[in-house]
């Protein structure tokens, strides 16, 4: 059947984002994307056991282990600030290998995915119908998002459905801003987007 990319995320917000990003890839890529699916394991806690159950129950019953590639997408803030990180990624990698899956990749959103959203600050404000908003102060990306949503009369809850917010974001802007963090994901699913600057020089 060929390669299958199992993409694991920690919440509904992340699932919506990555699915929307992949839609962008599908439209922009000159290559056809490899078969894939985004799985929400609902929280970073017990990541390895929840992911293992998903792989056994929903992936390996349909795909040969040798064809499966696992990508874990998560925010780095809980690992940078916690005395005891909630996940031991070496244990996760070992569990994946024990299932016969050799390919394991981590996609790390520096600090948190809300920081990615804020690269399209204009798009966030447009969705919230906030005019003349130049910046927002906050202790981190999530705090800034909550404050912006509050100004727009809405509620932002990390990890929850975002009420059509994600589709309003300009994926090209975000993708270009965090390309270094997305490069492994793009390589795994076969994304190939022509560099516009190089295209103009030809």
C-alpha positions as CSV (number, residue, x, y, z in Angstrom):
1,X,0.0,0.0,0.0
2,X,3.0,2.3,0.4
3,X,4.0,4.8,3.1
4,X,1.4,5.9,5.7
5,X,2.2,8.9,7.9
6,X,0.6,8.8,11.3
7,X,0.6,12.3,12.8
8,X,-0.1,12.6,16.5
9,X,-1.1,15.9,18.1
10,X,-2.0,16.8,21.7
11,X,-5.4,18.6,21.3
12,X,-8.3,19.6,19.1
13,X,-6.8,23.0,18.3
14,X,-3.6,21.3,17.0
15,X,-5.6,18.8,15.1
16,X,-7.6,21.5,13.3
17,X,-4.4,23.5,12.6
18,X,-2.4,20.6,11.1
19,X,-5.4,19.4,9.0
20,X,-5.8,23.0,7.7
21,X,-2.0,23.2,7.1
22,X,-2.1,19.9,5.1
23,X,-5.0,21.3,3.0
24,X,-2.6,24.2,2.2
25,X,0.1,21.7,1.3
26,X,-2.2,19.8,-0.9
27,X,-3.0,22.9,-2.9
28,X,0.5,24.2,-3.1
29,X,2.7,21.1,-3.5
30,X,3.9,20.1,-6.9
31,X,4.1,16.5,-5.4
32,X,1.2,14.4,-4.4
33,X,1.1,14.0,-0.7
34,X,1.7,10.6,0.9
35,X,-1.2,8.9,2.7
36,X,-1.6,10.3,6.2
37,X,-4.0,11.0,9.1
38,X,-3.9,13.3,12.1
39,X,-4.7,11.7,15.4
40,X,-5.7,13.7,18.5
41,X,-4.5,11.9,21.7
42,X,-6.1,14.6,23.9
43,X,-3.4,15.9,26.2
44,X,0.3,15.4,26.6
45,X,-0.1,13.2,29.6
46,X,0.5,9.4,29.0
47,X,1.4,10.3,25.5
48,X,3.3,7.1,24.9
49,X,0.6,4.7,26.0
50,X,-2.2,6.6,24.2
51,X,-0.2,6.8,21.0
52,X,0.7,3.1,21.3
53,X,-3.0,2.2,21.6
54,X,-3.9,4.3,18.6
55,X,-1.2,2.7,16.5
56,X,-2.3,-0.8,17.5
57,X,-6.0,-0.2,17.1
58,X,-6.2,2.2,14.1
59,X,-3.0,2.0,12.1
60,X,-1.3,-1.3,12.2
61,X,-4.5,-3.2,11.5
62,X,-4.6,-1.4,8.1
63,X,-0.9,-0.8,7.3
64,X,2.3,-2.9,7.6
65,X,4.6,-1.6,10.3
66,X,7.5,-1.2,7.8
67,X,5.3,1.3,5.8
68,X,4.3,3.4,8.8
69,X,6.1,6.6,9.8
70,X,5.2,8.3,13.1
71,X,5.3,12.0,13.6
72,X,4.6,13.5,17.1
73,X,3.7,17.2,17.1
74,X,3.8,19.1,20.4
75,X,4.6,22.4,22.2
76,X,8.0,22.7,23.7
77,X,7.0,25.0,26.7
78,X,6.0,22.2,29.0
79,X,9.4,20.6,28.4
80,X,11.5,23.7,28.8
81,X,9.8,24.9,32.0
82,X,8.9,21.7,33.8
83,X,11.2,20.2,36.4
84,X,10.0,16.7,35.3
85,X,9.0,16.7,31.6
86,X,5.6,15.0,31.1
87,X,6.9,12.8,28.3
88,X,10.2,10.8,28.0
89,X,10.6,10.9,24.2
90,X,13.2,8.1,24.3
91,X,10.5,5.9,25.9
92,X,8.1,6.9,23.1
93,X,10.6,6.1,20.4
94,X,11.3,2.7,22.1
95,X,7.5,1.9,22.2
96,X,7.2,2.8,18.5
97,X,10.2,0.6,17.6
98,X,8.8,-2.3,19.6
99,X,5.7,-2.2,17.3
100,X,8.1,-2.6,14.3
101,X,8.0,1.0,13.2
102,X,11.4,2.3,12.4
103,X,10.7,5.9,11.4
104,X,9.9,8.3,14.2
105,X,10.0,12.1,14.0
106,X,9.2,15.0,16.4
107,X,7.8,18.3,15.2
108,X,8.3,20.9,18.0
109,X,6.3,24.1,18.1
110,X,8.8,26.4,19.8
111,X,7.2,27.4,23.1
112,X,3.6,26.8,21.8
113,X,1.5,26.6,18.7
114,X,-0.2,29.9,19.7
115,X,3.1,31.6,18.9
116,X,2.7,30.2,15.4
117,X,-0.8,31.6,15.1
118,X,0.4,35.1,16.1
119,X,2.8,35.2,13.1
120,X,-0.5,36.0,11.2
121,X,-1.5,38.7,13.7
122,X,-3.4,40.5,11.0
123,X,-5.5,37.3,10.3
124,X,-6.2,36.8,14.0
125,X,-7.4,40.4,14.4
126,X,-9.5,40.2,11.2
127,X,-11.3,37.1,12.4
128,X,-12.0,38.8,15.7
129,X,-13.0,42.0,13.9
130,X,-10.4,44.0,15.8
131,X,-9.3,47.1,14.0
132,X,-6.1,49.2,14.5
133,X,-4.6,46.5,16.8
134,X,-0.8,46.7,16.5
135,X,0.2,44.2,19.2
136,X,-0.9,42.5,22.3
137,X,1.0,42.0,25.6
138,X,1.1,38.7,27.4
139,X,3.3,36.3,29.3
140,X,3.2,33.8,26.4
141,X,1.4,33.0,23.1
142,X,-1.6,31.4,24.8
143,X,-2.0,34.4,27.2
144,X,-1.8,36.7,24.2
145,X,-4.4,34.7,22.3
146,X,-6.8,34.7,25.2
147,X,-6.4,38.5,25.6
148,X,-7.1,39.1,21.9
149,X,-10.1,36.8,21.9
150,X,-11.4,38.6,25.0
151,X,-11.1,41.9,23.2
152,X,-13.1,40.4,20.3
153,X,-15.8,39.2,22.7
154,X,-14.8,35.5,22.3
155,X,-13.2,32.8,24.4
156,X,-10.0,31.1,23.5
157,X,-9.4,27.8,25.2
158,X,-6.2,26.0,24.3
159,X,-6.8,22.5,23.0
160,X,-10.5,23.1,22.2
161,X,-12.4,23.7,19.0
162,X,-11.7,27.1,17.7
163,X,-15.0,28.0,16.0
164,X,-13.8,28.5,12.5
165,X,-10.7,30.5,13.6
166,X,-8.1,28.2,12.2
167,X,-9.5,28.3,8.6
168,X,-9.2,32.1,8.7
169,X,-5.5,32.1,9.2
170,X,-3.1,32.7,6.3
171,X,-1.2,29.4,6.2
172,X,1.4,30.6,3.8
173,X,2.4,33.3,6.3
174,X,2.7,30.9,9.2
175,X,4.4,28.2,7.2
176,X,7.1,30.6,5.9
177,X,7.6,31.9,9.5
178,X,8.1,28.4,11.0
179,X,9.5,26.5,8.1
180,X,12.5,25.3,10.1
181,X,10.1,23.7,12.6
182,X,7.9,22.2,9.8
183,X,10.6,20.9,7.5
184,X,10.6,17.3,8.9
185,X,6.8,17.1,8.5
186,X,7.0,18.4,5.0
187,X,9.7,15.9,4.1
188,X,7.8,13.0,5.6
189,X,4.5,13.6,3.7
190,X,6.2,14.6,0.5
191,X,5.6,18.3,0.3
192,X,7.4,20.2,-2.5
193,X,6.6,23.9,-2.8
194,X,8.5,25.9,-5.4
195,X,10.4,28.8,-4.0
196,X,8.8,31.9,-5.6
197,X,12.0,33.9,-5.6
198,X,13.8,31.1,-7.4
199,X,10.9,30.8,-9.9
200,X,11.2,34.4,-10.8
201,X,14.9,34.2,-11.5
202,X,14.4,31.4,-14.1
